[in-house]
Amino acid sequence: MSRQITSVVGGSTVTGGDAHADLNPSDLSDVVLEYGGVDASAAKAALEAAAAAFPLWSRTTPWERSTVLDKAGSEVLARADELGDLLAREEGKTLPEAKGEVVRAGQILKYFAGAALQPHGHLLDSVRPGVEVSVTREPIGVVSVITPWNFPIAIPAWKIAPALAYGNSVVFKPAELVPGSAWELVDILNRAGLPAGALNLVLGRGSVVGPVLTTDPLVNGVTFTGSVGTGRGILDADAPLGRKVQLELGGKNPLVIVDDADLATAVEVLVQGGFGSTGQRCTASSFAVVTDAIHDRLVAAVQERLSRWTVGDARAAGIEMGPVVDPSQLAQDLRYLDVARSEGGEVHGGEVLELGTAGHYLSPALVLGTKSSDTINREEVFGPVVSVIRVADYDEALATANASTMNLSAGVVTTDLATATHFRRSSKAGMVMVNLPTAGVDFHVPFGGRGDSSHGPREQGFAAIDFFTTSKTAYTAPGSPRN
Ligand code: ADP
């Protein structure tokens, strides 16, 4: 029998629920673990537990909160090999990518252990004589954390760690495909010293538990990363309720490569940004905008690099790309390739591969000869697919890059400082990369996009406090006048 895990509500396990198997996308005969998907009443119980824990947790000292996060961060880092193996096994990114993600989660926990101790307020004189004004930050209350499958531990960490650091209590609902990494993170944090109910884990279908976690009156804030459709639905449902909502809905991220680019840099930036983590990153370089004089050389060099690209079991040595996460994502990737063909694109690669084990393997796909208006350049594929648009010059490249409406990340490859500076200043994206892949961000600085990509305050680093706290301005009258 496979390992069993459960939801955790108020420090207790919740048994029952409809049976779910967590399958290894590299080998579908491997059941990673099993769990019961809970119903709406368990989600409600989790919110009640979080609400009950809030008065206690929000009044702990910054040092107590810092100590819990620091201890949890140390355990995550110490167990990076084991947790990385679990993550690669349930999600399908390669072992080095998976271990790197676990290390990142540990770093995030450590960062917010430090952030909990930082000063956050102001004390000033009023414009009225003798009156003092203080501006302080307070936690918002019960926060629902809803996460996708593509970063099973890092995204939960970058939402849960600041929520807890600033004194909120949390109900965490991970994606159905990756419950194992989520369970480990919650277990580590709870054992690090959280009071019961400060962090609750709800394993269940988004369509069943999601509406409770986003619309129940006990919820004070919702932080969500996932698809545009689900995110917009949450926003619409929450708008009349007036509570804080933070959404990260993905990106359609351009990589501009201009004539003066260093060819080797351009190839690595495109290949790593486009096909790393099987292209299943909201910051993936999903379309390349390439100026005329370098286009053919670049395409030939990328194709040569992809001919040596190794696809296989995520946990096998020397593999550069693991499988697609599940059958519906694979079907979506193939559907977008078909649409690209029907709109005149020339698809190279993008073939379903039969390897030694039954997994969802797809070779990397390069789609040439596409136009900015093509569907493949407008919608997020979320797979190992990069389309290429050939343009005359930098000005056309910039306009083409900025035609994206999901402006999360954008990159430029150039050896010219003026071009780099102009692109950095003119890009519509929330994050800009110069001679670096569009994917791959730091944890101590803001993360987020513009346009249809994000909603609400930025995530991560010093920006996270904006969503996870609310400001209070207090005026204190002078006491009795003294002689
Ligand atoms: P994807 O699976 O493509 O990342 P989804 O938006 O479907 O994107 O899923 C992201 C997260 O949102 C998952 O944890 C999923 O279970 C959850 N979810 C799905 N439907 C809802 C809903 N109606 N309300 C809240 N969360 C939901």
Boltz pocket constraint, residues with backbone or C-beta under 6 A from the ligand:
constraints:
  - pocket:
      binder: B
      contacts: [[A, 146], [A, 147], [A, 148], [A, 149], [A, 173], [A, 174], [A, 175], [A, 176], [A, 204], [A, 205], [A, 206], [A, 207], [A, 209], [A, 210], [A, 211], [A, 214], [A, 225], [A, 226], [A, 227], [A, 228], [A, 230], [A, 231], [A, 233], [A, 234]]
      max_distance: 6.0
